[in-house]
Amino acid sequence: MEIIKIKDEFIKLGQVLKLAGWVGSGLDAKMVILDGLVKVNGEIVLQRGKKIYQGDIVEFDGKSLKVQN
């Protein structure tokens, strides 16, 4: 599992996907999220702007990451 470190209290889901290098742009992030391909803590999320906090686990395309401060 990959670890993504953030400085703020939260990061938006679309930004996580870009930061991890899983998508190339915000538009790509929007499309994979709206297609139901992204999970947060085991549940499909359809909101690109969903706030992701420390300890949350994001999954996409067989990969997973954990957000930490």
C-alpha angles and dihedrals in degrees: 000000000000121000122220116195121209131188099206131063092262144000127211119252095241089053091051091055091050094044091052090051091239092126132026101222146008089260091055089049091051092051097050091045093049089047088060094244097127127077129193115198090346097309128105111248123201098184117095090195095052110138114243115202136193110292095026117131120217122198130193135156094353093310129107138193138185124220117226136171 
